[in-house]
Amino acid sequence: MTAVDGDVTVWRTVSPGEFRWQACDDGAVLFHRASGATHYLDAAAEEIVRLLCEAPRTTEALAGELAAQLETASDANLFSYVETLLERLSVLGLVLRVAPAKPAREKRHRVSEEHRSARHGGDRG
């Protein structure tokens, strides 16, 4: 998922140590001790949450890893599916969106341009 100005959204789980898993034929049941909620996850949702328990990842990285596991191409449809799944998992309180900061150099450059423009009365062409 790409945010405004090219920032890439990174996802992570909430308190992964608080998750208790029970495997099912076609997914898993996940008990989140911190909230007291129990969730059924299909195989794709289970894989995404397990991957995020290992380390934060971007939507694109998750789509790529899911594609590799499914032995399929990571195309726009899969990306959209993963994006929707992440939003649903977020609503359930299992994952969080983490917005990384823009590189400091780029911020300094933009601020110095704005400062210079304000100091000289803006664009006087």
N, CA, C and O of each residue as an XYZ file, in Angstrom:
500
protein
N       0.852     -1.160      0.000
C       0.000      0.000      0.000
C       0.893      1.216      0.000
O       1.768      1.336      0.858
N       0.702      2.097     -0.916
C       1.510      3.292     -1.008
C       0.679      4.483     -0.581
O      -0.433      4.681     -1.070
N       1.207      5.262      0.315
C       0.510      6.431      0.812
C       0.897      7.655     -0.010
O       1.660      7.545     -0.969
N       0.385      8.791      0.355
C       0.670     10.046     -0.323
C       2.162     10.333     -0.257
O       2.819      9.963      0.715
N       2.701     10.984     -1.271
C       4.103     11.371     -1.355
C       5.053     10.191     -1.425
O       6.235     10.349     -1.121
N       4.576      8.993     -1.820
C       5.460      7.865     -2.014
C       5.839      7.124     -0.754
O       6.639      6.191     -0.812
N       5.284      7.512      0.396
C       5.562      6.767      1.622
C       4.959      5.382      1.491
O       3.852      5.238      0.972
N       5.660      4.370      1.948
C       5.181      3.001      1.880
C       4.664      2.606      3.261
O       5.322      2.840      4.275
N       3.485      2.008      3.283
C       2.902      1.581      4.542
C       3.463      0.231      4.937
O       3.527     -0.697      4.131
N       3.863      0.139      6.179
C       4.378     -1.094      6.749
C       3.348     -1.586      7.758
O       2.745     -0.796      8.485
N       3.156     -2.895      7.790
C       2.208     -3.514      8.717
C       2.941     -4.340      9.744
O       4.005     -4.892      9.464
N       2.369     -4.429     10.948
C       2.904     -5.297     11.994
C       1.732     -5.840     12.804
O       0.618     -5.322     12.726
N       1.995     -6.882     13.578
C       0.943     -7.421     14.443
C       0.925     -6.656     15.755
O       1.886     -5.977     16.118
N      -0.186     -6.785     16.451
C      -0.281     -6.258     17.812
C       0.075     -7.399     18.740
O      -0.405     -8.517     18.549
N       0.873     -7.157     19.701
C       1.246     -8.121     20.742
C       1.237     -9.589     20.302
O       0.419    -10.365     20.795
N       2.134     -9.990     19.378
C       2.118    -11.366     18.881
C       2.318    -12.411     19.973
O       1.894    -13.555     19.810
N       2.947    -12.049     21.066
C       3.126    -12.980     22.168
C       1.807    -13.321     22.850
O       1.725    -14.279     23.619
N       0.780    -12.533     22.564
C      -0.536    -12.746     23.150
C      -1.430    -13.632     22.277
O      -2.582    -13.883     22.629
N      -0.909    -14.105     21.147
C      -1.690    -14.952     20.241
C      -1.548    -16.418     20.639
O      -0.452    -16.881     20.955
N      -2.652    -17.135     20.622
C      -2.667    -18.587     20.806
C      -3.345    -19.186     19.580
O      -4.468    -18.813     19.241
N      -2.663    -20.115     18.918
C      -3.114    -20.674     17.648
C      -3.649    -22.085     17.817
O      -3.144    -22.861     18.629
N      -4.673    -22.406     17.044
C      -5.159    -23.781     16.934
C      -5.393    -24.037     15.441
O      -6.218    -23.375     14.812
N      -4.666    -24.992     14.892
C      -4.776    -25.304     13.460
C      -6.128    -25.926     13.138
O      -6.700    -26.660     13.945
N      -6.624    -25.622     11.952
C      -7.842    -26.229     11.394
C      -7.486    -26.766     10.011
O      -6.387    -26.525      9.512
N      -8.404    -27.483      9.401
C      -8.152    -28.016      8.064
C      -7.892    -26.916      7.037
O      -7.038    -27.075      6.165
N      -8.610    -25.820      7.133
C      -8.521    -24.784      6.110
C      -8.136    -23.418      6.673
O      -8.532    -22.392      6.120
N      -7.381    -23.390      7.750
C      -6.969    -22.138      8.359
C      -6.571    -22.343      9.802
O      -5.928    -23.334     10.148
N      -6.958    -21.400     10.641
C      -6.612    -21.484     12.059
C      -7.604    -20.690     12.889
O      -8.257    -19.763     12.409
N      -7.691    -21.082     14.139
C      -8.434    -20.293     15.114
C      -7.386    -19.572     15.945
O      -6.451    -20.192     16.450
N      -7.544    -18.274     16.083
C      -6.586    -17.450     16.791
C      -7.277    -16.811     17.990
O      -8.271    -16.101     17.844
N      -6.737    -17.074     19.169
C      -7.229    -16.429     20.382
C      -6.244    -15.331     20.733
O      -5.048    -15.582     20.883
N      -6.749    -14.115     20.862
C      -5.925    -12.962     21.214
C      -6.164    -12.661     22.690
O      -7.172    -12.063     23.064
N      -5.218    -13.089     23.514
C      -5.391    -12.984     24.971
C      -5.587    -11.553     25.439
O      -6.349    -11.320     26.377
N      -4.934    -10.602     24.824
C      -5.035     -9.209     25.256
C      -6.461     -8.666     25.122
O      -6.911     -7.886     25.961
N      -7.167     -9.078     24.069
C      -8.533     -8.587     23.854
C      -9.588     -9.582     24.320
O     -10.746     -9.221     24.526
N      -9.177    -10.845     24.487
C     -10.137    -11.888     24.855
C     -10.959    -12.376     23.682
O     -11.902    -13.146     23.863
N     -10.612    -11.933     22.470
C     -11.370    -12.292     21.271
C     -10.773    -13.519     20.581
O      -9.559    -13.722     20.578
N     -11.648    -14.323     20.002
C     -11.248    -15.484     19.216
C     -11.663    -15.238     17.775
O     -12.779    -14.792     17.511
N     -10.761    -15.532     16.842
C     -11.003    -15.267     15.420
C     -10.707    -16.521     14.603
O      -9.742    -17.235     14.874
N     -11.544    -16.780     13.602
C     -11.232    -17.812     12.617
C     -10.511    -17.115     11.468
O     -11.005    -16.118     10.943
N      -9.357    -17.626     11.078
C      -8.603    -17.081      9.952
C      -8.505    -18.127      8.864
O      -8.136    -19.271      9.129
N      -8.838    -17.739      7.626
C      -8.622    -18.681      6.528
C      -7.110    -18.799      6.304
O      -6.327    -18.102      6.948
N      -6.713    -19.673      5.402
C      -5.285    -19.965      5.211
C      -4.476    -18.720      4.836
O      -3.358    -18.541      5.317
N      -5.036    -17.860      3.979
C      -4.313    -16.653      3.562
C      -4.145    -15.682      4.732
O      -3.056    -15.144      4.937
N      -5.207    -15.457      5.496
C      -5.131    -14.558      6.649
C      -4.172    -15.110      7.694
O      -3.406    -14.363      8.303
N      -4.220    -16.418      7.897
C      -3.305    -17.048      8.853
C      -1.855    -16.806      8.440
O      -1.028    -16.425      9.268
N      -1.549    -17.025      7.171
C      -0.184    -16.848      6.681
C       0.274    -15.401      6.859
O       1.411    -15.156      7.263
N      -0.599    -14.450      6.560
C      -0.238    -13.041      6.694
C       0.040    -12.694      8.150
O       1.035    -12.031      8.443
N      -0.815    -13.125      9.061
C      -0.591    -12.822     10.478
C       0.684    -13.498     10.964
O       1.456    -12.891     11.707
N       0.917    -14.735     10.560
C       2.147    -15.424     10.986
C       3.400    -14.714     10.449
O       4.393    -14.577     11.164
N       3.349    -14.267      9.198
C       4.479    -13.527      8.629
C       4.723    -12.233      9.396
O       5.868    -11.868      9.664
N       3.642    -11.543      9.745
C       3.782    -10.296     10.489
C       4.239    -10.528     11.927
O       4.813     -9.631     12.544
N       3.992    -11.712     12.461
C       4.516    -12.046     13.790
C       6.041    -12.145     13.747
O       6.714    -11.863     14.738
N       6.580    -12.543     12.602
C       8.033    -12.659     12.440
C       8.698    -11.292     12.345
O       9.726    -11.043     12.976
N       8.087    -10.391     11.534
C       8.662     -9.060     11.315
C       7.655     -8.201     10.555
O       6.836     -8.724      9.800
N       7.713     -6.888     10.751
C       6.844     -5.995      9.972
C       7.156     -6.130      8.486
O       8.292     -6.407      8.100
N       6.128     -5.931      7.654
C       6.289     -6.050      6.207
C       5.358     -5.079      5.497
O       4.360     -4.627      6.058
N       5.703     -4.768      4.259
C       4.823     -3.946      3.417
C       3.751     -4.832      2.790
O       3.875     -6.057      2.769
N       2.711     -4.205      2.286
C       1.662     -4.940      1.583
C       2.256     -5.672      0.390
O       1.919     -6.826      0.124
N       3.138     -4.992     -0.322
C       3.778     -5.592     -1.497
C       4.594     -6.823     -1.126
O       4.546     -7.834     -1.827
N       5.336     -6.747     -0.038
C       6.148     -7.890      0.406
C       5.246     -9.056      0.806
O       5.531    -10.210      0.488
N       4.156     -8.742      1.507
C       3.223     -9.800      1.908
C       2.586    -10.461      0.690
O       2.451    -11.684      0.647
N       2.196     -9.664     -0.297
C       1.612    -10.222     -1.522
C       2.618    -11.119     -2.230
O       2.257    -12.180     -2.738
N       3.868    -10.701     -2.265
C       4.914    -11.506     -2.892
C       5.135    -12.830     -2.177
O       5.292    -13.870     -2.816
N       5.147    -12.789     -0.849
C       5.352    -14.026     -0.089
C       4.155    -14.961     -0.203
O       4.316    -16.180     -0.264
N       2.957    -14.389     -0.231
C       1.761    -15.209     -0.401
C       1.738    -15.824     -1.801
O       1.362    -16.984     -1.967
N       2.138    -15.048     -2.798
C       2.199    -15.562     -4.175
C       3.180    -16.715     -4.282
O       2.900    -17.718     -4.939
N       4.330    -16.574     -3.635
C       5.331    -17.643     -3.674
C       4.786    -18.909     -3.028
O       5.003    -20.010     -3.533
N       4.076    -18.755     -1.910
C       3.520    -19.919     -1.235
C       2.430    -20.582     -2.090
O       2.314    -21.807     -2.116
N       1.644    -19.770     -2.779
C       0.564    -20.292     -3.620
C       1.059    -20.692     -5.007
O       0.307    -21.229     -5.819
N       2.340    -20.420     -5.261
C       2.938    -20.688     -6.570
C       2.143    -20.022     -7.686
O       1.755    -20.661     -8.665
N       1.913    -18.730     -7.515
C       1.186    -17.931     -8.497
C       1.893    -16.593     -8.651
O       2.809    -16.275     -7.893
N       1.470    -15.820     -9.625
C       2.069    -14.505     -9.858
C       1.529    -13.500     -8.842
O       0.364    -13.555     -8.448
N       2.393    -12.590     -8.431
C       1.976    -11.505     -7.541
C       1.512    -10.354     -8.425
O       2.295     -9.469     -8.768
N       0.232    -10.374     -8.792
C      -0.301     -9.355     -9.687
C      -1.170     -8.359     -8.917
O      -1.264     -8.421     -7.691
N      -1.797     -7.451     -9.645
C      -2.627     -6.413     -9.032
C      -3.806     -7.002     -8.268
O      -4.203     -6.461     -7.236
N      -4.371     -8.106     -8.760
C      -5.503     -8.728     -8.068
C      -5.078     -9.283     -6.709
O      -5.787     -9.111     -5.718
N      -3.933     -9.941     -6.662
C      -3.448    -10.482     -5.395
C      -3.095     -9.347     -4.440
O      -3.397     -9.418     -3.249
N      -2.462     -8.312     -4.954
C      -2.110     -7.153     -4.132
C      -3.365     -6.543     -3.517
O      -3.392     -6.233     -2.326
N      -4.394     -6.374     -4.324
C      -5.665     -5.811     -3.851
C      -6.301     -6.706     -2.794
O      -6.843     -6.216     -1.803
N      -6.233     -8.020     -3.006
C      -6.769     -8.980     -2.039
C      -6.041     -8.862     -0.701
O      -6.673     -8.824      0.354
N      -4.714     -8.804     -0.752
C      -3.911     -8.699      0.463
C      -4.192     -7.367      1.163
O      -4.285     -7.308      2.389
N      -4.324     -6.315      0.383
C      -4.637     -4.992      0.934
C      -5.975     -5.020      1.689
O      -6.076     -4.498      2.800
N      -6.991     -5.627      1.083
C      -8.301     -5.755      1.715
C      -8.214     -6.617      2.967
O      -8.809     -6.288      3.994
N      -7.484     -7.702      2.884
C      -7.324     -8.602      4.023
C      -6.634     -7.886      5.191
O      -7.032     -8.062      6.342
N      -5.619     -7.092      4.905
C      -4.931     -6.334      5.944
C      -5.874     -5.330      6.609
O      -5.836     -5.149      7.826
N      -6.711     -4.685      5.816
C      -7.684     -3.743      6.378
C      -8.648     -4.470      7.321
O      -8.966     -3.962      8.397
N      -9.109     -5.650      6.922
C     -10.009     -6.434      7.779
C      -9.317     -6.885      9.063
O      -9.897     -6.820     10.147
N      -8.079     -7.340      8.931
C      -7.317     -7.757     10.112
C      -7.064     -6.573     11.041
O      -6.999     -6.736     12.260
N      -6.922     -5.393     10.468
C      -6.741     -4.179     11.250
C      -8.010     -3.848     12.040
O      -7.940     -3.491     13.216
N      -9.162     -3.970     11.391
C     -10.442     -3.723     12.057
C     -10.628     -4.701     13.220
O     -11.193     -4.334     14.251
N     -10.158     -5.938     13.063
C     -10.248     -6.939     14.126
C      -9.253     -6.674     15.260
O      -9.331     -7.299     16.318
N      -8.329     -5.755     15.039
C      -7.344     -5.440     16.066
C      -6.172     -6.390     16.113
O      -5.499     -6.490     17.139
N      -5.912     -7.100     15.009
C      -4.812     -8.067     14.972
C      -3.541     -7.498     14.352
O      -2.439     -7.938     14.680
N      -3.688     -6.529     13.463
C      -2.531     -5.907     12.824
C      -2.673     -4.393     12.892
O      -3.772     -3.858     13.044
N      -1.537     -3.720     12.775
C      -1.501     -2.260     12.796
C      -0.751     -1.743     11.590
O       0.218     -2.350     11.133
N      -1.209     -0.621     11.082
C      -0.506      0.080     10.008
C       0.540      0.978     10.657
O       0.231      1.731     11.581
N       1.766      0.900     10.177
C       2.849      1.726     10.684
C       3.323      2.597      9.530
O       3.806      2.083      8.522
N       3.190      3.895      9.667
C       3.606      4.810      8.600
C       5.030      5.273      8.869
O       5.260      6.043      9.802
N       5.984      4.820      8.071
C       7.368      5.233      8.290
C       7.572      6.699      7.934
O       6.859      7.246      7.092
N       8.529      7.323      8.567
C       8.845      8.719      8.294
C       9.573      8.835      6.966
O      10.250      7.903      6.530
N       9.427      9.977      6.337
C      10.186     10.236      5.125
C      11.656     10.410      5.503
O      11.954     10.787      6.637
N      12.561     10.148      4.597
C      13.979     10.325      4.898
C      14.260     11.753      5.371
O      13.716     12.707      4.815
N      15.099     11.903      6.384
C      15.392     13.205      6.985
C      15.957     14.185      5.960
O      15.620     15.368      6.000
N      16.795     13.730      5.059
C      17.407     14.611      4.056
C      16.346     15.274      3.197
O      16.419     16.476      2.937
N      15.366     14.508      2.755
C      14.301     15.048      1.919
C      13.487     16.084      2.694
O      13.114     17.117      2.139
N      13.212     15.819      3.965
C      12.464     16.767      4.790
C      13.249     18.061      4.953
O      12.696     19.149      4.799
N      14.553     17.946      5.268
C      15.377     19.136      5.447
C      15.385     19.972      4.182
O      15.278     21.196      4.251
N      15.508     19.334      3.028
C      15.558     20.038      1.763
C      14.276     20.813      1.541
O      14.317     21.981      1.153
N      13.132     20.177      1.783
C      11.840     20.821      1.572
C      11.663     21.980      2.557
O      11.173     23.042      2.172
N      12.055     21.793      3.816
C      11.921     22.840      4.822
C      12.811     24.025      4.478
O      12.385     25.173      4.600
N      14.050     23.760      4.047
C      14.949     24.861      3.717
C      14.426     25.648      2.520
O      14.584     26.869      2.482
N      13.806     24.983      1.540
C      13.215     25.695      0.410
C      12.055     26.568      0.864
O      11.921     27.708      0.419
N      11.206     26.030      1.759
C      10.076     26.802      2.262
C      10.565     27.993      3.070
O      10.006     29.084      2.959
N      11.616     27.799      3.894
C      12.167     28.869      4.707
C      12.740     29.970      3.816
O      12.490     31.154      4.042
N      13.499     29.576      2.814
C      14.104     30.540      1.906
C      13.024     31.315      1.169
O      13.148     32.527      0.991
N      11.971     30.639      0.738
C      10.885     31.289      0.029
C      10.177     32.301      0.930
O       9.866     33.411      0.498
N       9.923     31.917      2.180
C       9.245     32.803      3.122
C      10.124     34.009      3.455
O       9.629     35.129      3.585
N      11.440     33.770      3.593
C      12.371     34.834      3.967
C      12.498     35.873      2.851
O      12.700     37.058      3.114
N      12.378     35.414      1.606
C      12.526     36.315      0.455
C      11.185     36.749     -0.104
O      11.118     37.270     -1.217
N      10.133     36.544      0.641
C       8.826     37.015      0.214
C       8.161     36.169     -0.846
O       7.335     36.666     -1.612
N       8.509     34.894     -0.900
C       7.876     33.999     -1.870
C       8.497     34.130     -3.230
O       9.595     34.672     -3.360
N       7.815     33.643     -4.255
C       8.310     33.719     -5.636
C       8.081     35.106     -6.175
O       6.944     35.575     -6.236
N       9.145     35.764     -6.565
C       8.999     37.101     -7.174
C       9.500     37.063     -8.603
O       9.838     38.108     -9.159
N       9.557     35.919     -9.201
C       9.907     35.640    -10.561
C      10.811     36.508    -11.212
O      11.135     36.299    -12.381
